[in-house]
Amino acid sequence: MSPFNTALAMIISIGPPAVFLVLIYTLDLYASRTFKLVLGCSIWGASGAFGLALLVNTYLSPHLARAIGVDPHLFLTMAFAPIVEEIAKSLILISLSRSLKFTYFVDGAIYGFATGIGFSIIENFLYISQNPAIGVALALTRAFSTCLMHGTAAGLVGVALGWFRLHRRSGRWTGLISGWAIAITLHVIFNAVVSAAPLGETAIAVLAVGIGLTGVGAIVLFIFLGLREQRTWMSEMLDHRVGVTAAEARAVQSYGDQLDELLKPIAEQFPRKATQVRKLILLQAQLGIKRKVLQKIDDPKMHAGLERDIARLQQEMEQLRKDVGLCVMTYVRSVFPADALDIWSRMELLAACSGPPDMQQWAEMLTAETIGPSVRSIFTAVQQRNPDEPEAAGQ
C-alpha cells in the first residue's frame, strides 16, 4: 500500500469514530462530565485496555483452547476475547464510578463509549498494518461497524455501573452483571456475524454496520432517558432553600430546549449578560443533580465531597447573580411565569432596560381612571409579591 493510502486509512480509522464520540459528548446537556475525563477514557481504551487485552488474548487464550480441546481461533473470537476486552475496557469505568465526576448512567454511557472508541482506533491500526492491501476499505468498514460496537459495548457497561451506583434496592447486582453480560453478548454476536463467510462480504458488511449504528442509537436513547430523569431530579431539588427561585427552577427545566429563544432579547442587547445567565442556569442544573445524588449514596467520603461541591456551586451562583444584575435577573424570572400575569413583569423590565425609567409614570398610566378595572386589577396582582418565589440573596 502506498504512503498516501496508508495515511488515508489511518485518517479514516480515527476520523469517523472521533466524530461519533464528539456527537455523543455533545449530548452532555448539563456538562456533568469534563473533556479531560472523556479524553482520559479514550486514552485508557487505546493504551491500557488494548495492551492488557492483547497480552492476555495472545498468551493465555491458545493455552486454554488446547486445554479444553477446541479450535483456538474460534475460542478466541467467540468466547475469550469478548470477555477479556469488555473487562479490560471497564476497569477505568469501575474506578470512575467511585468519583464525584460520575453522577448517573448518562456519565457511564459517555465515559464507556469514549473508552470503546479509543480501544477500537488502535485495533484498527493493528488490522490495517496486517492487511495493507485493503487498508482503506478495511478502515472504512470498521469505522462504522467494529468501532461503534466497541463503543456501544463499553457504554452499556457504563450504564450498568451508573445504575448500580445510585440504586439501593435489591436486584442492583443483577442489573450490574446484566450490563456486562449484554455487552459481552453484543460482542460475541458481532464477531459471529463478521465471521459468517457463507453470507458473503457485502451482506457481512451491511450487517456489521447495522449493528454498529443500532448500538449508537441505543446509547443515545439511554442518554436521553437519563437526561429526562435528571430533569425530574431538578424539579424536586431546586427551591428557595438552595437560593433558587421557582422561576429560575423553571428556567433550568428549559435548559437546552427553549432557553435560547427566551433569552434572545437579552442576548441582542447584553450578550455578556446572556452568557452569564446561561452559566448560572447550568450551575443550577448541576446543583439539582448533585443534591439528588447526595440523597442516594451512602459513602461518607463521597458525601463530604458532594457537600463541598454543592457549597461551591451556591457561591458561584450567588456571584453570577450579582454580576448579571437585578434588571436582567428580573427578566429571567419573568419569562418563566407560573401563570400569564407575569407578562406585566416583562413590560416593567423592558421599560427599565430600554432607557432611563420612570416607573412611577408607568404605574400611574396603568392605574389611571382611563384604564379599565380589569387591567388595574391585573397590574395590582403583579405588584404583589409571590411568596413562592422569594428573591435570592443579594437581589
Secondary structure, DSSP 8 states (H G I E B T S, - for coil): --HHHHHHHHHHHHHHHHHHHHHHHHT-TT--S-HHHHHHHHHHIIIIIHHHHHHHHHHTHHHHHHHHT--HHHHIIIIIHHHHHHHHHHHHHHHHTTSTT--SHHHHHHHHHHHHHHHHHHHHHHHHHH-GGGHHHHHHHHHTTHHHHHHHHHHHHHHHHHHHHH--STTHHHHHHHHHHHHHHHHHHHHHHHT-GGG-HHHHHHHHHHHHHHHHHHHHHHHHHHHHHHHHHHHHH-SGGGT--HHHHHHHHTTTTTHHHHTHHHHHH-HHHHHHHHHHHHHHHHHHHHHHHHHH---HHHHHHHHHHHHHHHHHHHHHHHHH-HHHHHHHHHTS-SSGGGHHHHHHHHHHHSSS--HHHHHHHHTSTTS-HHHHHHHHHHHS--TTS---TT-
